Amino acid sequence: MNLAERIVNIPPSATLAINAKAQELRSKGKKIISLAVGEPDFTPPKEVKEAMLQAVEQGYFRYLPVPGTLELRQAGARYFQHFYGVEAKATEIMFSNGGKQCLYNLFQVLLNPGDEVLLPAPYWVSYPPMIQLSGGIARVVPTRVEDNFKLKIEELEKQVSPRSKMLILNSPSNPTGITYTQEELEELASWAISKGLIVISDEVYDQLVYAPFKPASLASFWQEHKESVAIVNALSKSFAIPGLRIGFVLGAEKLIQAMTKLQGQSCSNICSIAQAGALAALQGDFSFLERERQSLQERRDLAWNFLTELGLKCPRPEGAFYLFPQVKDFFKGEIKNSTDLCAYLLEEAEVALVPGIAFGDDSCLRISYAVQQEVLREALNRIKQALTKLT
């Protein structure tokens, strides 16, 4: 059987591949600690579980509207009103299978073959394959660890071309945890619009930011530029329900209609039971978010202090739950790159991490600290011992 070139040329997800390898080693008796997958260990709000159980008992198993029920889309609009004071209509909201499908749908309906997408690096692992599958070309815009991996307009100016159509912004960032202020986001978006670009703002981690930072969003900017901006969010991280696959998009009605058409031909509506849980989550009081932020900030401080004491160059994250330390000083002998170093740490320290090359920066690796503090501390100590052997 000859497979289509579009899939042959697409790499598997690096984070999922690393996690699968860790699970395989655990099955063989290895005491692997995985800091590879971005999966929060919090308990979801009880209202979510109760709503889903009730939906099952009431036989909530039928087809639903492709973009989500009207009530759910109204609740999605409420999210932007509650946190950012933005008024949106239900027709400007749609739900998909996680933030990942939201992004996939966006690229599919916006990109034509040869369109270029300005993609700041380090970037989330799935952006380049999604762009490629849509016929687009990822034009990587580098950032520097010395600048805390923040995007500079002068670097964008070097990469923009007549074929450029889109700019992707991701704040808080996966993999760096770096977070833009409201003013910084709007400055970048204003530059993009001045060049005639569409801005896709990936805000999946928007509520997981640490004091003194506050959640920032391009939602208010969207109100004035609906034809040029789309916002992606999800319940996976902040609401600790990644397995339910619930993402949503705020965009112009024309864009939402196009995405609905595409989704109607691919998967139709997202799971009806998951929609019941999502509705309960979005109708809640969001009080649990402060507890999550405090817990993650404590873990961030533990991990970041540990890495800096080791002498690693690593910007201090203001959000999400990742660290992206520079580790190129350990590239020696048989260890030539971030992939080799992660393989060494998996074997020697029994800790699973993700190589930075998957995020467009081979000098770094990604550490997720979304685990209990005692587990995190044990993993960090193992990493320290293994790295010490390389010095």
N, C-alpha and C positions, 0 to 999 in steps of 0.2 A: 504494500500500500504506500503510495506517495502522498505525503502530507503537504498541505499548503505551505508555501514559502513564508507566509505571514506568521505562522506559528513556529516553524522550524527556527526562525531567526529571533524568536523572543526567549529571553532567559527566564527560568523559574524564579519565583520570589525568593530572594536571598534570606529574608528573615524566617519565612516558613520552612525553607530548606534546612537552615541551621537548627530550628526547633525540632524538626523531624529527626535529624541526626542525634540530637540530645535525647529524644525519647527512645530511639533505637539503642543508644548506649545504656540508658537506664534499664531497659529490658534485659540487658546482659549483666546487670548487677553493678554497673558503675554509679557512683553517687554524684550524678551531674546536677549542677545548679545552672539553670538557664536564666541569663540576663539578656536574652536575645529578642523576645517577643514583647511588643508594646501592649501588654494586657494588664489592666489594673486589677488588683486583688481585693478590691472593696466589694461589699455586699450591696446589690442594687436596692433602691428604695422599695420598701415592702409593698407600697401601692402598685408597683409594677408587677410583682409576683401575684398579688391578689387579683389584679385586673385580668391577667392571663389565665389564671385558674378559673375565674368566673366566665371568661370567654369560652373556655373548653367545655365547661358544664352547660353553657347555653347553646352549644353547637354552632359556634361562630366559625364555620368552615367554608363558607361560600366565596365565590369570586367577589372582589371589591374593586372600586374604581382604580384604574392604573396608577394615577399619581398619589393615591391615598384617599381615604374617606374625607368628606368635606370637613367633618369635625376635627380630624387629625391635622389637616392643612391649616385650619383656623388656629389650632393649638401651636403649630409651627410658626405661624405669624405672630402669635402671642409671645413666643420666645424672643423674637427680635424687638417687640414692643417693650417687654419686661426689662431686658438687659440694656437696650440701646435706644429706646424711645422712638423706634421706627415703625411707622404704620405700613403694613403690607396686606394685600388681599390674598384670599385663599388661592386665587388663580395665579398668584405669583410664587407659589410654594409647591414643591412636589417631593415625594418620598421615594427612595430607592433602597436597594440592598446594601446598606452601609455607605459611608462616604466614598468608598472605592467605586461603586457603580455610579454614584452621582458624577464623579470626575470622568469616568469612562463615557457616560452618556453625553456630558458636555463636550468632550473632545470629538466624539463621533458626529455631533450635530453642528459643530462650529468649524472644524478643520477640513480643508480640501487638500488633495495631494500637493505636496511642495510647500504648504504653509509652514512658516517657522514659528516656534514657540520659544520665547526667552525664558530660560529655566535656570534660576540661581542654584549654584552648588555650594555646599552639600544639599542634595535634594532627596525627597522620599523615593524609595526604590522603584515604585510602580509608575512614576510619571513618565520616564522615557519609553517603556514598552507601550503604555497607553497611547502616547503621542504617535509612536510608530505604527501601531495598529489602526490609527485613524488617518494614516497617510501623511501625517505631519513630520516635521524635522525639529528635533530638540536642539536648540542653539544654547549651549551651556554658558552661563555667565559666572565666572569664578568670584568667590569671596575669600577673605583671608582670616586665619585664626587671630591675627593681630588686630583685626577690626571686629572681633567677636562674631565673625561670619555674617556681618550685616552687609546688605547689598548697597552698592554705591551707584549713583546715577551716572557717574563718569564711566563705570564699567558697562552699564547698559548702553550708553552712547556708542561704545566700541563695537557692540554686537548687533545693534538694531540695523535692519536692512529693509529694502523695499518689499521683501517677501515676509517680513515679520507680521504676525497677526495677533499674537497673544502673549501676555506676561502672566506667569504663575507666581503668586505670593503665598507663603505658608508661615503663619505666625499664630501661636508659638510653633517653633520648627520641630519637625521630625526629620533629621536626627539630632539637632544641636540643642534644642530647648531654648534657643535665642528667641526673644520676643520683641516685636516692634511696638513703639508707642503709637497712639492714635495719630499724632502729627507725622511720624515717620511713614506710616502706612499711607496716609493721604498724600504725602509728598510723592511717593513712588507711583501711586495710582494716577495722580495728576500728570506726572511725566508721561506715563503710558498712554493716557487719553490724548495728550497733546501730539502723540505720534500716531494716533489712530488705532491703537491696540485695544483688544478686549482684555480685561483683567479678571482672572479667576483667583479668588481669595479663599484659600483652604484654611478654615478656622475650626477644625475639628477639636483642637485643644483649647479653645478660647476661654473656657472657664477655669482651666487649670493653670493659673498664674499666681505668683508669689508676691507678697507685699515687699516693697511699696508699689509694685506694678498692679495695674487694674486691667480687666478684660478690655481689649480693643478690637474693633471690627470696622470693615468697610461698609457695613449696612447703612449707616447714615449717608455715606458718600454715594452709595447705590441709589438712594432716593433722588439724587440730582442727575444721575448718569445711568439710568436703568438699561439703556441699550448697550452699555460698554462694560458693565460689571456684573458678575455673578458670585454669590457667596455659597460655599459648601460647608455644611456642618454635619454632625452625627451624634448619636447618643452612646456610642461604643465606649468612649473614654470617660467623659465626665459622669455618665450615669452607670458606668461599670457593667454594661450589657453588650460586649462586643459580639457574642455569639448570636444575638438576635438580628444582627445586620440591619440597622436602621440609620439611614442617612437622609439628609434633606437639603434642598437647594432653594435659595432665594434668587429669583431672576425675573426678567421681563416676561410678560405673558406670552409673547411670541416664542421666546426661548423655552419656556415651560411646556408649551404646546408641542414644540418639536421634540423635546426629550420624552414627553408622554407618548408621542407617536412611536419613537424608537423603542421605548420600554414595552409598549403594547405588543411589539413584534418579537420581543426577546423573552421576557419573563412575566409579563403582565404585572399584576400588583405584587407587592411584597407580602410576606406571610400574614394572614389575617390575625393570628394570635399575637404575633409580634406587634402589629398595629395597635391592638388593645393595650399592650404594655406600654408602647410609646405614648399613647394618648394619656395614660395615667401619669407617666413621667413628666410630660410637658404641662399637665394641669396641676402639678404639685407646687410646693412652695420653695423648692430649690435650697432649703436650709442645710441639707447634707453637704452641699458643695464646700462650705467653709471648713468642715471637718476633713474632707478629702485634701483640700489645699494645705491645711496645717500638717497633716500626716506626710504628704509628699514633700513638703518643704523641709521637714526634719530629715527625711531620707536623702534629699538633695544635698543638704548640708553635710551629712555624714559621708556620702560618697565623694562629693567635690573636695572636701577637706582632705580626705584620704589620698585622692589622686594628686592634689597639689603638693602634699607632703612628700609624695614620691618623686616630685620634680617634673611632673607631666604638665604640659601646656594645655589648658582646658578652660574655655570661657565658662563663666558661672551662669547656668541656665536661669531664666526668669519664668519659665513655664514648661508645660508638658512633663515628661518624666524620663528624660534621656540626658546622658553626658556623651560628649564627642571628643575625647582626649587625643592629642597628637602623639603618636607612638613611633614615628619613623626612626628614632634613635636606636630602636631595638631591631632594625632591619640589618642584620649582619649574618654572615655564614649561610646556613641553609634557609634562614628566614629572610626573604627578599621583599615581602610586601605584607599588606594587612591581612590577606587571606592566609598566608603562611603563619602569621603571628596568631590569628584566631584558631587555626588548626593546632598549633603548639599549646595554646592555653586550654583548649578542649581536652587534649591528651594529658598534658602535664598537671594542670590545675583542676581539671574536670569542671570547667566553667565555660558555658556557651555564650559567645558574644558575636556580633555581626561585623564583618570587615568593612572598613570605610569605603573601599572601592565600590561597594553596592550603592553607595550614596554619592558617588562622584568624587571622592577624596580618598585616595589610597594611603595617605599619611596618617589616617585616624582609624578609630574603631568606635562602634556605638555600644554603650552600656545602658540598659534599662534598669532603673531603680524602683520599679513598681512591684517590689516584693517586700516581705516583712523585714524589719531592721536586722533581726538576728541572722536571717538568711543572707541579706546584703552584706553584713559585716563578715560573715564566713567566706563569701565569694570574694570579697575584696582582699582578705588576708591570703587566700589561695593565689589570687592574681599577683600579689606582691611577692610571694615566695617564688612563684614561677618566673617572674620578670627579673628577680634578683639573680637567678641562675644565668641570665643572659648578659649580665654586666661584667 
